[in-house]
Amino acid sequence: MTTETDPYADLPESWSQSARDLYVNVDAENPAMSSAAEGALWEACTLISSADAMSAEVDRVGLMTTGYKGQPVANPLIAEARQARAAAIAALKSFGVGLNQSGASRAGAALASKRWSRR
């Protein structure tokens, strides 16, 4: 789906950079990807972008928030971001997109490292 000159040109600008990078890397390493696999990749990137936005909000407001009784509770976006990332991985695995691909593995490792190195 990406163009020869700019692989990012056809991707949604609303996606996070990590989601855009994942799409470009997996697309480049799987030029004969089926439309079903491409759809799974697209959904995975959308989920990753959502998770990145939720994680950014957690970074902004903090890990803890106030519960309905005034007690400190974990920010609910933590679980939502984790669930979105798990769903993204499941979408990729469902069609074998990016599996056993060194670039995709590197991209995934870089995403995880970036996310957890700030904690």
Residue pairs with C-beta under 8 A, 6 or more apart in sequence:
1 10
1 27
1 38
2 8
2 9
2 10
2 11
2 23
2 24
2 27
2 28
3 9
3 10
7 24
7 27
7 28
8 20
8 24
11 20
11 23
11 24
11 45
12 46
12 49
14 49
15 23
15 45
15 46
15 49
16 48
16 49
16 52
16 53
18 48
18 49
18 52
18 107
18 110
18 111
18 114
19 45
19 46
19 48
19 49
19 52
20 45
21 107
22 41
22 44
22 45
22 48
22 98
22 104
22 107
22 108
22 111
23 41
23 42
23 45
25 98
25 101
25 103
25 104
25 106
25 107
26 33
26 41
26 92
26 97
26 98
26 101
26 103
26 104
26 107
27 33
27 38
27 41
28 103
29 98
29 101
29 103
29 104
30 37
30 97
30 98
30 101
33 41
33 97
34 95
36 95
37 95
37 96
37 97
40 91
40 92
40 94
40 95
40 97
41 91
41 92
41 95
41 97
41 98
43 88
43 91
44 88
44 89
44 91
44 92
44 97
45 88
47 84
47 85
47 87
47 88
47 91
48 84
48 85
48 88
48 111
50 81
50 84
51 80
51 81
51 82
51 84
51 85
51 88
54 77
54 80
54 81
54 84
55 77
55 81
55 115
57 77
58 75
58 77
58 78
58 81
59 118
61 75
62 75
63 74
63 75
63 78
64 72
64 73
64 74
64 75
65 72
65 73
65 74
65 75
65 76
66 72
66 73
67 73
91 97
92 98
92 99
93 99
97 104
98 104
98 105
98 107
98 108
